[in-house]
Amino acid sequence: MSLKDKIALITGAGRGIGEHTAIRFAKEGAKVVINDIDIDHAGRVFETIKKFEGDAKVYQCDVSNKLEVEYMIKAILKDYGGLDILINNASIVRNANANEMHEEQWDEVIDVNLKGSFLCSQMAMQAMITQKWGRIINTSSYIGSFGTTGQANYASSKAGIVGLTKTLALELARYNITVNCVCPGPTETPMNDFLPPQILDFVKTMIPFRRLATPDDIANVHLFLSSEKSNYITGQLLTVDGGLSLGFRGV
């Protein structure tokens, strides 16, 4: 599924799913815009892509800051002349039970995960509307549907992204822009490094495949939704959780 010469902005591309998506897209011929708030992580991904002569640039930006997002999108349009694909991948966690959660913990997660997805989409869609083609792929989570202890802020942000996806899909279809949402299950990323090994082992017993998703499992879905093969798919949630959300699997 070639993305030759497509201009793809991937937020939170310094590690984990974003990193693997950036590398995969570059190998498929895309001109990859690596966004991350951590310039060192972004630079490492840039160097990896350059090793196989991929096309990439780094743009440092806090996606929760409107002025920074505006500046980033304007710089991309100046450098590349357009923007074809947006992967809203930037995401954070600030875990605490609801009765102990500080307002700052709530606001920070909502601002990065939900507001950041909105701001990047709002700015990127202007270029996509002009060129009458585009792909916006948001990142929710199985937790957005099921909830989990200690993540009221994260679950709320991911549930909100579902509503954002469906609304943008309705508004942008007339411009030949598709908007979809990937909902990963537990994935082998630095975001889950805080979990003790025994917890991860227990989680694996709940997944029919008996393993966590790899970042490449999610990157493959990003690739499909960004390609011409997904032309007639919009407003959809693609759950990539190895069957975790299917419920009780028996013995």
Contacts in CASP RR format, 6 or more apart in sequence:
PFRMAT RR
TARGET T0000
AUTHOR 0000-0000-0000
METHOD contacts of the structure
MODEL  1
MSLKDKIALITGAGRGIGEHTAIRFAKEGAKVVINDIDIDHAGRVFETIK
KFEGDAKVYQCDVSNKLEVEYMIKAILKDYGGLDILINNASIVRNANANE
MHEEQWDEVIDVNLKGSFLCSQMAMQAMITQKWGRIINTSSYIGSFGTTG
QANYASSKAGIVGLTKTLALELARYNITVNCVCPGPTETPMNDFLPPQIL
DFVKTMIPFRRLATPDDIANVHLFLSSEKSNYITGQLLTVDGGLSLGFRG
V
1 28 0 8 1.000
1 223 0 8 1.000
1 224 0 8 1.000
1 227 0 8 1.000
1 228 0 8 1.000
1 229 0 8 1.000
2 28 0 8 1.000
2 29 0 8 1.000
2 227 0 8 1.000
3 25 0 8 1.000
3 28 0 8 1.000
3 29 0 8 1.000
3 30 0 8 1.000
3 85 0 8 1.000
3 223 0 8 1.000
3 226 0 8 1.000
3 227 0 8 1.000
4 28 0 8 1.000
4 29 0 8 1.000
4 30 0 8 1.000
5 29 0 8 1.000
5 30 0 8 1.000
5 31 0 8 1.000
6 25 0 8 1.000
6 29 0 8 1.000
6 30 0 8 1.000
6 31 0 8 1.000
6 84 0 8 1.000
6 85 0 8 1.000
6 226 0 8 1.000
7 30 0 8 1.000
7 31 0 8 1.000
7 33 0 8 1.000
7 76 0 8 1.000
7 80 0 8 1.000
7 81 0 8 1.000
7 82 0 8 1.000
7 83 0 8 1.000
7 84 0 8 1.000
7 85 0 8 1.000
8 25 0 8 1.000
8 30 0 8 1.000
8 31 0 8 1.000
8 32 0 8 1.000
8 33 0 8 1.000
8 84 0 8 1.000
8 85 0 8 1.000
8 86 0 8 1.000
8 87 0 8 1.000
8 226 0 8 1.000
9 33 0 8 1.000
9 35 0 8 1.000
9 59 0 8 1.000
9 76 0 8 1.000
9 83 0 8 1.000
9 85 0 8 1.000
9 86 0 8 1.000
9 87 0 8 1.000
9 120 0 8 1.000
9 124 0 8 1.000
10 18 0 8 1.000
10 21 0 8 1.000
10 22 0 8 1.000
10 25 0 8 1.000
10 32 0 8 1.000
10 33 0 8 1.000
10 34 0 8 1.000
10 35 0 8 1.000
10 87 0 8 1.000
10 89 0 8 1.000
11 35 0 8 1.000
11 36 0 8 1.000
11 61 0 8 1.000
11 63 0 8 1.000
11 86 0 8 1.000
11 87 0 8 1.000
11 88 0 8 1.000
11 89 0 8 1.000
11 90 0 8 1.000
11 116 0 8 1.000
11 120 0 8 1.000
12 18 0 8 1.000
12 35 0 8 1.000
12 36 0 8 1.000
12 37 0 8 1.000
12 63 0 8 1.000
12 89 0 8 1.000
12 90 0 8 1.000
12 91 0 8 1.000
13 19 0 8 1.000
13 21 0 8 1.000
13 22 0 8 1.000
13 32 0 8 1.000
13 34 0 8 1.000
13 35 0 8 1.000
13 36 0 8 1.000
13 42 0 8 1.000
13 45 0 8 1.000
13 87 0 8 1.000
13 89 0 8 1.000
14 22 0 8 1.000
14 34 0 8 1.000
14 36 0 8 1.000
14 38 0 8 1.000
14 41 0 8 1.000
14 42 0 8 1.000
14 43 0 8 1.000
14 44 0 8 1.000
14 45 0 8 1.000
15 36 0 8 1.000
15 41 0 8 1.000
15 189 0 8 1.000
15 190 0 8 1.000
16 187 0 8 1.000
16 189 0 8 1.000
16 190 0 8 1.000
16 191 0 8 1.000
16 215 0 8 1.000
17 89 0 8 1.000
17 139 0 8 1.000
17 184 0 8 1.000
17 187 0 8 1.000
17 189 0 8 1.000
17 215 0 8 1.000
17 218 0 8 1.000
17 219 0 8 1.000
18 87 0 8 1.000
18 89 0 8 1.000
18 215 0 8 1.000
18 219 0 8 1.000
19 41 0 8 1.000
19 45 0 8 1.000
19 215 0 8 1.000
20 214 0 8 1.000
20 215 0 8 1.000
20 216 0 8 1.000
20 218 0 8 1.000
20 219 0 8 1.000
21 87 0 8 1.000
21 89 0 8 1.000
21 215 0 8 1.000
21 218 0 8 1.000
21 219 0 8 1.000
21 222 0 8 1.000
21 223 0 8 1.000
22 32 0 8 1.000
22 34 0 8 1.000
22 45 0 8 1.000
22 49 0 8 1.000
22 56 0 8 1.000
23 45 0 8 1.000
23 48 0 8 1.000
23 49 0 8 1.000
23 219 0 8 1.000
24 216 0 8 1.000
24 219 0 8 1.000
24 220 0 8 1.000
24 222 0 8 1.000
24 223 0 8 1.000
25 32 0 8 1.000
25 85 0 8 1.000
25 222 0 8 1.000
25 223 0 8 1.000
25 226 0 8 1.000
26 32 0 8 1.000
26 49 0 8 1.000
26 52 0 8 1.000
26 54 0 8 1.000
26 55 0 8 1.000
26 56 0 8 1.000
27 52 0 8 1.000
27 54 0 8 1.000
28 223 0 8 1.000
29 54 0 8 1.000
29 55 0 8 1.000
30 55 0 8 1.000
30 85 0 8 1.000
31 55 0 8 1.000
31 56 0 8 1.000
31 80 0 8 1.000
32 49 0 8 1.000
32 54 0 8 1.000
32 55 0 8 1.000
32 56 0 8 1.000
32 57 0 8 1.000
33 56 0 8 1.000
33 57 0 8 1.000
33 59 0 8 1.000
33 76 0 8 1.000
33 80 0 8 1.000
33 83 0 8 1.000
34 42 0 8 1.000
34 43 0 8 1.000
34 45 0 8 1.000
34 46 0 8 1.000
34 49 0 8 1.000
34 56 0 8 1.000
34 57 0 8 1.000
34 58 0 8 1.000
34 59 0 8 1.000
35 42 0 8 1.000
35 58 0 8 1.000
35 59 0 8 1.000
35 60 0 8 1.000
35 61 0 8 1.000
35 63 0 8 1.000
35 72 0 8 1.000
35 90 0 8 1.000
36 42 0 8 1.000
36 45 0 8 1.000
36 58 0 8 1.000
36 60 0 8 1.000
36 90 0 8 1.000
37 60 0 8 1.000
37 61 0 8 1.000
37 62 0 8 1.000
37 63 0 8 1.000
37 90 0 8 1.000
39 58 0 8 1.000
39 60 0 8 1.000
42 58 0 8 1.000
42 60 0 8 1.000
43 58 0 8 1.000
45 56 0 8 1.000
46 56 0 8 1.000
46 57 0 8 1.000
46 58 0 8 1.000
49 55 0 8 1.000
49 56 0 8 1.000
50 56 0 8 1.000
57 79 0 8 1.000
59 72 0 8 1.000
59 75 0 8 1.000
59 76 0 8 1.000
61 68 0 8 1.000
61 69 0 8 1.000
61 71 0 8 1.000
61 72 0 8 1.000
62 68 0 8 1.000
63 69 0 8 1.000
63 90 0 8 1.000
63 112 0 8 1.000
63 116 0 8 1.000
63 117 0 8 1.000
63 119 0 8 1.000
63 120 0 8 1.000
64 108 0 8 1.000
64 111 0 8 1.000
64 112 0 8 1.000
64 115 0 8 1.000
64 116 0 8 1.000
64 119 0 8 1.000
66 119 0 8 1.000
69 116 0 8 1.000
69 119 0 8 1.000
69 120 0 8 1.000
69 123 0 8 1.000
70 123 0 8 1.000
72 123 0 8 1.000
73 83 0 8 1.000
73 120 0 8 1.000
73 123 0 8 1.000
73 124 0 8 1.000
73 126 0 8 1.000
73 127 0 8 1.000
76 82 0 8 1.000
76 83 0 8 1.000
77 83 0 8 1.000
77 127 0 8 1.000
82 127 0 8 1.000
82 131 0 8 1.000
83 124 0 8 1.000
83 127 0 8 1.000
83 128 0 8 1.000
84 128 0 8 1.000
84 131 0 8 1.000
84 133 0 8 1.000
84 134 0 8 1.000
84 135 0 8 1.000
85 134 0 8 1.000
85 135 0 8 1.000
85 137 0 8 1.000
85 226 0 8 1.000
86 120 0 8 1.000
86 121 0 8 1.000
86 124 0 8 1.000
86 135 0 8 1.000
86 136 0 8 1.000
86 137 0 8 1.000
87 137 0 8 1.000
87 139 0 8 1.000
87 222 0 8 1.000
87 226 0 8 1.000
88 116 0 8 1.000
88 117 0 8 1.000
88 120 0 8 1.000
88 121 0 8 1.000
88 136 0 8 1.000
88 137 0 8 1.000
88 138 0 8 1.000
88 139 0 8 1.000
88 161 0 8 1.000
89 139 0 8 1.000
90 112 0 8 1.000
90 113 0 8 1.000
90 116 0 8 1.000
90 117 0 8 1.000
91 112 0 8 1.000
91 113 0 8 1.000
91 139 0 8 1.000
91 191 0 8 1.000
92 108 0 8 1.000
92 109 0 8 1.000
92 112 0 8 1.000
92 113 0 8 1.000
93 109 0 8 1.000
93 151 0 8 1.000
93 154 0 8 1.000
93 191 0 8 1.000
94 105 0 8 1.000
94 106 0 8 1.000
94 108 0 8 1.000
94 109 0 8 1.000
94 153 0 8 1.000
94 154 0 8 1.000
95 150 0 8 1.000
95 151 0 8 1.000
95 154 0 8 1.000
95 194 0 8 1.000
96 102 0 8 1.000
96 105 0 8 1.000
96 150 0 8 1.000
97 149 0 8 1.000
97 150 0 8 1.000
97 152 0 8 1.000
98 150 0 8 1.000
98 152 0 8 1.000
101 150 0 8 1.000
101 152 0 8 1.000
101 153 0 8 1.000
105 153 0 8 1.000
106 152 0 8 1.000
106 153 0 8 1.000
108 153 0 8 1.000
109 153 0 8 1.000
109 154 0 8 1.000
109 157 0 8 1.000
110 153 0 8 1.000
110 156 0 8 1.000
110 157 0 8 1.000
112 157 0 8 1.000
113 154 0 8 1.000
113 157 0 8 1.000
113 158 0 8 1.000
113 161 0 8 1.000
114 156 0 8 1.000
114 157 0 8 1.000
114 160 0 8 1.000
114 161 0 8 1.000
114 164 0 8 1.000
117 138 0 8 1.000
117 139 0 8 1.000
117 161 0 8 1.000
117 164 0 8 1.000
118 164 0 8 1.000
121 136 0 8 1.000
121 138 0 8 1.000
121 164 0 8 1.000
121 168 0 8 1.000
121 179 0 8 1.000
124 136 0 8 1.000
125 136 0 8 1.000
125 168 0 8 1.000
125 172 0 8 1.000
125 177 0 8 1.000
128 134 0 8 1.000
128 136 0 8 1.000
128 172 0 8 1.000
128 175 0 8 1.000
128 177 0 8 1.000
129 172 0 8 1.000
129 175 0 8 1.000
129 177 0 8 1.000
132 175 0 8 1.000
132 176 0 8 1.000
133 176 0 8 1.000
133 177 0 8 1.000
134 175 0 8 1.000
134 176 0 8 1.000
134 177 0 8 1.000
134 178 0 8 1.000
135 177 0 8 1.000
135 178 0 8 1.000
135 225 0 8 1.000
135 226 0 8 1.000
135 230 0 8 1.000
136 168 0 8 1.000
136 172 0 8 1.000
136 177 0 8 1.000
136 178 0 8 1.000
136 179 0 8 1.000
136 180 0 8 1.000
137 179 0 8 1.000
137 180 0 8 1.000
137 181 0 8 1.000
137 182 0 8 1.000
137 222 0 8 1.000
137 225 0 8 1.000
137 226 0 8 1.000
138 161 0 8 1.000
138 164 0 8 1.000
138 165 0 8 1.000
138 179 0 8 1.000
138 180 0 8 1.000
138 181 0 8 1.000
138 182 0 8 1.000
139 161 0 8 1.000
139 181 0 8 1.000
139 182 0 8 1.000
139 183 0 8 1.000
139 184 0 8 1.000
140 158 0 8 1.000
140 159 0 8 1.000
140 160 0 8 1.000
140 161 0 8 1.000
140 162 0 8 1.000
140 165 0 8 1.000
140 181 0 8 1.000
140 182 0 8 1.000
140 183 0 8 1.000
140 237 0 8 1.000
141 154 0 8 1.000
141 155 0 8 1.000
141 158 0 8 1.000
141 183 0 8 1.000
141 184 0 8 1.000
141 185 0 8 1.000
142 183 0 8 1.000
142 184 0 8 1.000
142 185 0 8 1.000
142 239 0 8 1.000
142 241 0 8 1.000
142 244 0 8 1.000
142 245 0 8 1.000
143 151 0 8 1.000
143 154 0 8 1.000
143 155 0 8 1.000
143 158 0 8 1.000
144 155 0 8 1.000
144 156 0 8 1.000
144 158 0 8 1.000
144 159 0 8 1.000
144 160 0 8 1.000
144 162 0 8 1.000
144 183 0 8 1.000
145 159 0 8 1.000
145 162 0 8 1.000
145 183 0 8 1.000
145 245 0 8 1.000
146 245 0 8 1.000
147 155 0 8 1.000
148 155 0 8 1.000
158 183 0 8 1.000
161 181 0 8 1.000
162 181 0 8 1.000
162 237 0 8 1.000
165 179 0 8 1.000
165 180 0 8 1.000
165 181 0 8 1.000
165 235 0 8 1.000
165 237 0 8 1.000
166 235 0 8 1.000
168 179 0 8 1.000
169 178 0 8 1.000
169 179 0 8 1.000
169 180 0 8 1.000
169 234 0 8 1.000
169 235 0 8 1.000
170 235 0 8 1.000
172 178 0 8 1.000
172 179 0 8 1.000
173 234 0 8 1.000
178 225 0 8 1.000
178 230 0 8 1.000
178 231 0 8 1.000
178 233 0 8 1.000
178 234 0 8 1.000
178 235 0 8 1.000
179 234 0 8 1.000
179 235 0 8 1.000
180 225 0 8 1.000
180 230 0 8 1.000
180 233 0 8 1.000
180 234 0 8 1.000
180 235 0 8 1.000
180 236 0 8 1.000
180 237 0 8 1.000
180 238 0 8 1.000
181 235 0 8 1.000
181 236 0 8 1.000
181 237 0 8 1.000
181 238 0 8 1.000
182 218 0 8 1.000
182 221 0 8 1.000
182 222 0 8 1.000
182 225 0 8 1.000
182 237 0 8 1.000
182 238 0 8 1.000
182 240 0 8 1.000
183 237 0 8 1.000
183 238 0 8 1.000
183 239 0 8 1.000
183 240 0 8 1.000
183 241 0 8 1.000
184 213 0 8 1.000
184 217 0 8 1.000
184 218 0 8 1.000
184 240 0 8 1.000
184 241 0 8 1.000
185 212 0 8 1.000
185 213 0 8 1.000
185 239 0 8 1.000
185 240 0 8 1.000
185 241 0 8 1.000
185 242 0 8 1.000
185 244 0 8 1.000
185 245 0 8 1.000
186 192 0 8 1.000
186 200 0 8 1.000
186 203 0 8 1.000
186 207 0 8 1.000
186 212 0 8 1.000
186 213 0 8 1.000
186 241 0 8 1.000
186 244 0 8 1.000
187 212 0 8 1.000
187 213 0 8 1.000
187 214 0 8 1.000
187 215 0 8 1.000
187 217 0 8 1.000
187 218 0 8 1.000
188 212 0 8 1.000
188 213 0 8 1.000
188 214 0 8 1.000
188 215 0 8 1.000
189 215 0 8 1.000
192 200 0 8 1.000
192 212 0 8 1.000
195 203 0 8 1.000
200 212 0 8 1.000
203 212 0 8 1.000
204 210 0 8 1.000
204 211 0 8 1.000
204 212 0 8 1.000
206 244 0 8 1.000
207 241 0 8 1.000
207 242 0 8 1.000
207 243 0 8 1.000
207 244 0 8 1.000
208 242 0 8 1.000
208 243 0 8 1.000
208 244 0 8 1.000
208 246 0 8 1.000
208 249 0 8 1.000
209 242 0 8 1.000
209 243 0 8 1.000
213 240 0 8 1.000
213 241 0 8 1.000
213 242 0 8 1.000
217 240 0 8 1.000
218 240 0 8 1.000
221 238 0 8 1.000
221 240 0 8 1.000
224 230 0 8 1.000
225 233 0 8 1.000
225 238 0 8 1.000
239 245 0 8 1.000
END
